[in-house]
Amino acid sequence: MGRSVAVLGALAGLVASCTSEPSGAQVKPGGRSFTVAAAGDVLIHPELVEQAAKDAEKTGEGQAGLDFGPLMAGVKPIISKADLAICHMETPVGKPKGPFEGYPEFLVPPQILTTLKDVGYDTCSTASNHTYDHGLKAVKRTLDAMDEVGLGHTGSSRTPDEAEQINIRNVNGVKVAHLAFSWESFLNPTPEKERWAFNRIGFDAVKKAEARARKKGAEVVILSVHWGLEHYNEPSVPQLKLAERITEETGINLIIGHHSHVVQPIQKLNGTWVAYSLGNQVARHSSPTGLTEEGAIGWFEFKETTDGWDVSARYRTTLVDIPPEVEEGEKLPDDAVEDHRVVDVQNVLDHPGELSEDRLARYQLAADRTRGFLTNRGAPGGDGLEQLDLGT
């Protein structure tokens, strides 16, 4: 416990309030405000389906023998607190009883969508390199299932007419548009006759979509973008160039990145926050690297000013706990992780209980490493990126 006390002491200086005064234009008297929580990829590998089946046996809840609630419960206190919570649904869904598939052509249980809604997500981006893994039929099934549970969506479409629509939500009296674009899979490209069903990344396409959103009354536009290189903690040159152009030549208010499966920096570029990659919200890669289990929830507070919107940025580190692999009948080591769980790292460090020094060291590594990656392009200091404190 001595080390845990030291850990908490070291972290105290990193924790900041989630409500800070804007550093730019003057806050508009009586102006509106809202908060946005956004997280990384939701990527349901077969091991997580097995975990949901195991949990359903214990809880007696879920649907068709799968309960993803315990897996995701650790982030509910954060996600549910935001006025607008945005997820990235990486893959298409199948039928409740399967069959399901993992990499490279995913087809995952629709029950995860119910859990995402229960956790507090309001809307999700659906444009990724896996969107078309099982064709238009699976795209339609996925969006139908999201409609059924009340999750908004953007990035893929069931019809040409839907492709022209803009996902605009009323958030504390503010009309907020959510756009999503991605590079396309070379394994399963969208057929030419169905190109309207998938939003391909490109500056011109993004700019046109923002213009449509503004024409439809959007006061704030948030862009989710699936880009970059997998397993690299630094953004690629194409990422940097596109981010530079978007922040300089459009009025988009926030960029949320995915695809790398590891955390990349959050940077204020031309006055606009860019989260190049928030890592994985939940995943269980066949060869976990440690980095693929670490993620970040970005927390952005919008305040209306006399000449637009001031946006402040915070973050919260997450970690997917993975049980050690043991032979059948072999006993788990003492204090070993028993189940796959998405963990709010700071909450564990603040309330370590009787966790061993080794377990605490793993969480501390995730906290330190995530902070390092997030701030690697100058976000601390003048940009004001700090850790989110749930207590205020």
Secondary structure as the mmCIF struct_conf table of DSSP 4:
data_model
#
loop_
_struct_conf.conf_type_id
_struct_conf.id
_struct_conf.beg_label_comp_id
_struct_conf.beg_label_asym_id
_struct_conf.beg_label_seq_id
_struct_conf.end_label_comp_id
_struct_conf.end_label_asym_id
_struct_conf.end_label_seq_id
HELX_RH_AL_P HELX_RH_AL_P1 GLY A 2 ALA A 12
TURN_TY1_P TURN_TY1_P1 GLY A 13 LEU A 14
STRN STRN1 VAL A 15 SER A 17
BEND BEND1 CYS A 18 CYS A 18
BEND BEND2 SER A 23 ALA A 25
HELX_LH_PP_P HELX_LH_PP_P1 GLN A 26 GLN A 26
STRN STRN2 VAL A 27 VAL A 27
HELX_LH_PP_P HELX_LH_PP_P2 LYS A 28 LYS A 28
TURN_TY1_P TURN_TY1_P2 PRO A 29 GLY A 30
STRN STRN3 SER A 33 VAL A 42
HELX_RH_AL_P HELX_RH_AL_P2 PRO A 46 THR A 59
BEND BEND3 GLY A 62 GLY A 62
STRN STRN4 GLN A 63 GLN A 63
TURN_TY1_P TURN_TY1_P3 ALA A 64 GLY A 65
STRN STRN5 LEU A 66 LEU A 66
HELX_RH_AL_P HELX_RH_AL_P3 GLY A 69 MET A 72
HELX_RH_3T_P HELX_RH_3T_P1 ALA A 73 VAL A 75
HELX_RH_AL_P HELX_RH_AL_P4 LYS A 76 ILE A 79
TURN_TY1_P TURN_TY1_P4 SER A 80 LYS A 81
BEND BEND4 ALA A 82 ASP A 83
STRN STRN6 LEU A 84 MET A 89
BEND BEND5 THR A 91 THR A 91
STRN STRN7 VAL A 93 VAL A 93
TURN_TY1_P TURN_TY1_P5 PRO A 96 LYS A 97
STRN STRN8 GLU A 101 GLU A 101
TURN_TY1_P TURN_TY1_P6 TYR A 103 PRO A 104
BEND BEND6 GLU A 105 GLU A 105
STRN STRN9 LEU A 107 VAL A 108
TURN_TY1_P TURN_TY1_P7 PRO A 110 PRO A 110
HELX_RH_AL_P HELX_RH_AL_P5 GLN A 111 VAL A 119
TURN_TY1_P TURN_TY1_P8 GLY A 120 GLY A 120
STRN STRN10 THR A 123 SER A 125
BEND BEND7 SER A 128 SER A 128
TURN_TY1_P TURN_TY1_P9 ASN A 129 HIS A 134
HELX_RH_AL_P HELX_RH_AL_P6 GLY A 135 VAL A 149
TURN_TY1_P TURN_TY1_P10 GLY A 150 GLY A 150
STRN STRN11 GLY A 152 THR A 154
BEND BEND8 GLY A 155 GLY A 155
STRN STRN12 SER A 156 SER A 156
BEND BEND9 ARG A 158 THR A 159
HELX_RH_AL_P HELX_RH_AL_P7 PRO A 160 ALA A 163
TURN_TY1_P TURN_TY1_P11 GLU A 164 GLU A 164
STRN STRN13 ASN A 167 VAL A 171
TURN_TY1_P TURN_TY1_P12 ASN A 172 GLY A 173
STRN STRN14 VAL A 174 SER A 182
BEND BEND10 PHE A 186 ASN A 188
HELX_LH_PP_P HELX_LH_PP_P3 PRO A 189 PRO A 191
HELX_RH_3T_P HELX_RH_3T_P2 GLU A 192 ALA A 197
STRN STRN15 PHE A 198 PHE A 198
STRN STRN16 ARG A 200 ARG A 200
HELX_RH_AL_P HELX_RH_AL_P8 PHE A 203 LYS A 215
TURN_TY1_P TURN_TY1_P13 LYS A 216 GLY A 217
BEND BEND11 GLU A 219 GLU A 219
STRN STRN17 VAL A 220 HIS A 226
BEND BEND12 GLY A 228 GLY A 228
TURN_TY1_P TURN_TY1_P14 GLU A 230 HIS A 231
BEND BEND13 ASN A 233 GLU A 234
HELX_RH_AL_P HELX_RH_AL_P9 VAL A 237 GLU A 249
BEND BEND14 THR A 250 THR A 250
STRN STRN18 LEU A 254 HIS A 258
BEND BEND15 HIS A 259 VAL A 262
STRN STRN19 VAL A 263 VAL A 263
STRN STRN20 ILE A 266 LEU A 269
TURN_TY1_P TURN_TY1_P15 ASN A 270 GLY A 271
STRN STRN21 THR A 272 ALA A 275
BEND BEND16 TYR A 276 TYR A 276
STRN STRN22 LEU A 278 GLY A 279
STRN STRN23 ASN A 280 VAL A 282
BEND BEND17 SER A 286 SER A 287
BEND BEND18 GLY A 290 GLY A 290
HELX_RH_3T_P HELX_RH_3T_P3 LEU A 291 GLU A 293
STRN STRN24 GLU A 294 THR A 305
TURN_TY1_P TURN_TY1_P16 THR A 306 ASP A 307
STRN STRN25 GLY A 308 ASP A 321
HELX_LH_PP_P HELX_LH_PP_P4 PRO A 323 GLU A 325
TURN_TY1_P TURN_TY1_P17 GLU A 328 GLY A 329
HELX_LH_PP_P HELX_LH_PP_P5 GLU A 330 PRO A 333
TURN_TY1_P TURN_TY1_P18 ASP A 334 ASP A 335
BEND BEND19 ASP A 339 ASP A 339
STRN STRN26 ARG A 341 ASP A 344
HELX_RH_AL_P HELX_RH_AL_P10 VAL A 345 ASP A 350
BEND BEND20 HIS A 351 HIS A 351
TURN_TY1_P TURN_TY1_P19 GLY A 353 GLU A 354
HELX_RH_AL_P HELX_RH_AL_P11 GLU A 357 LEU A 374
TURN_TY1_P TURN_TY1_P20 THR A 375 ARG A 377
BEND BEND21 GLY A 378 GLY A 378
BEND BEND22 PRO A 380 PRO A 380
TURN_TY1_P TURN_TY1_P21 GLY A 381 GLY A 382
BEND BEND23 ASP A 383 ASP A 383
STRN STRN27 GLU A 386 ASP A 389
TURN_TY1_P TURN_TY1_P22 LEU A 390 GLY A 391
#
